[in-house]
Amino acid sequence: MTSKAIDKSAKSDRSAVARPAAGSKVASTLAPAANTTGPHKREATPVQHPVNSPVTKHAQLLQLLNRPEGASIEDMMQATEWQQHSVRGFLAGTVKKKMGLALTSSKAEGDVRRYRIASSQRRAFSATRRGS
């Protein structure tokens, strides 16, 4: 095992220069604080709520999945500009696991696979989204 000697004198010199010793009464070079004891009134700024809040990518995908014909992976990729693995992760992780919605898929002969939220849960989901 090799050991390396550390020069502690250099470190202690720097720390002594950088800050005064504890308990020393050296005058501060900072300017004194301005008198802030007077009353200050803040004008209330009106809170502005956006008229059209931005639609999230999750909301876009859920809207596509709520359609009667559902949506293909390609449809969802175009709507969100996500890659295929991201769309599949959203379907498995968010829709099925976190939201607990039944996701059904169907594939007609010669057509692409289409995903949609099951019709019984679609009505329940859309009712909760409206605040009913």
C-alpha positions in Angstrom: 0.0 0.0 0.0 1.4 3.4 -0.9 0.8 6.5 1.0 1.0 10.1 -0.1 2.0 13.0 2.1 -0.5 15.9 2.1 0.9 19.4 2.5 -1.5 20.7 5.2 0.3 24.1 5.5 -0.9 25.2 2.0 -4.5 24.4 2.8 -4.4 26.2 6.2 -2.9 29.3 4.6 -5.7 29.5 2.0 -8.4 29.1 4.6 -6.9 31.7 6.8 -6.8 34.2 4.0 -10.3 33.4 2.7 -12.2 34.0 6.0 -11.3 35.6 9.3 -10.7 33.6 12.4 -13.7 32.9 14.5 -14.4 35.5 17.1 -12.3 38.2 15.3 -14.0 41.6 15.1 -13.0 42.6 11.6 -15.2 45.3 10.0 -17.2 44.0 7.2 -16.6 45.4 3.7 -20.3 45.0 2.8 -22.5 48.1 2.6 -25.0 48.5 5.3 -28.5 47.4 4.5 -31.1 49.9 3.4 -33.8 50.9 5.9 -36.6 48.5 5.2 -38.8 49.3 8.2 -41.3 51.4 6.2 -44.6 49.8 5.1 -44.6 48.5 1.6 -47.8 47.6 -0.2 -47.8 45.2 -3.0 -50.2 45.6 -5.7 -52.3 42.5 -6.3 -51.7 41.2 -9.8 -54.7 39.5 -11.3 -54.3 35.8 -11.8 -54.8 35.0 -15.4 -56.0 31.5 -16.3 -55.3 30.4 -19.8 -58.4 30.3 -21.9 -57.2 27.3 -23.9 -54.9 25.2 -21.7 -52.4 23.2 -23.8 -53.5 19.6 -24.5 -51.0 17.1 -23.1 -49.8 14.2 -25.1 -51.4 11.8 -22.7 -54.7 13.5 -23.2 -54.2 13.2 -27.0 -53.6 9.5 -26.8 -56.5 8.9 -24.4 -58.8 10.8 -26.9 -57.5 8.6 -29.7 -58.1 5.4 -27.6 -61.6 6.5 -26.7 -62.7 6.6 -30.3 -65.0 3.6 -31.3 -62.4 2.5 -33.9 -59.5 3.0 -31.5 -56.1 3.9 -32.7 -53.1 2.1 -34.2 -49.5 2.5 -33.0 -48.8 4.6 -36.0 -51.7 6.9 -35.3 -50.4 7.4 -31.8 -46.8 7.9 -32.9 -47.9 10.7 -35.3 -50.1 12.4 -32.8 -47.4 12.6 -30.1 -44.2 12.4 -32.2 -43.1 9.5 -29.9 -41.2 6.4 -30.9 -42.9 3.1 -31.0 -41.5 1.8 -27.8 -42.7 5.0 -26.0 -46.2 4.5 -27.2 -46.2 0.9 -26.1 -44.8 1.9 -22.7 -47.6 4.4 -22.3 -50.2 1.8 -23.1 -48.8 -0.8 -20.7 -47.6 1.5 -17.9 -50.0 4.4 -17.8 -53.3 3.2 -19.3 -53.3 -0.4 -18.0 -51.3 -0.2 -14.7 -51.6 3.3 -13.4 -55.1 4.2 -14.7 -56.4 0.6 -14.5 -58.3 0.8 -17.8 -59.0 -2.3 -19.8 -57.2 -1.9 -23.1 -58.4 -4.0 -26.0 -56.7 -4.7 -29.3 -58.1 -6.0 -32.5 -56.6 -6.9 -35.8 -58.7 -7.3 -38.9 -57.4 -9.4 -41.8 -54.9 -7.3 -43.7 -55.2 -4.3 -41.4 -53.0 -3.0 -38.6 -53.6 -3.7 -34.9 -55.9 -1.1 -33.3 -56.0 -0.4 -29.6 -59.0 1.1 -27.7 -60.3 1.5 -24.2 -63.1 -1.0 -23.5 -66.5 0.6 -24.0 -67.8 0.1 -20.5 -64.7 1.8 -19.0 -64.7 4.4 -21.8 -68.0 5.8 -20.5 -66.8 5.8 -16.9 -63.5 7.4 -17.8 -65.0 10.2 -19.8 -67.5 10.9 -17.0 -64.7 11.3 -14.5 -62.8 13.5 -16.8 -65.7 15.9 -17.2 -66.0 16.2 -13.4 -69.5 14.4 -13.2 
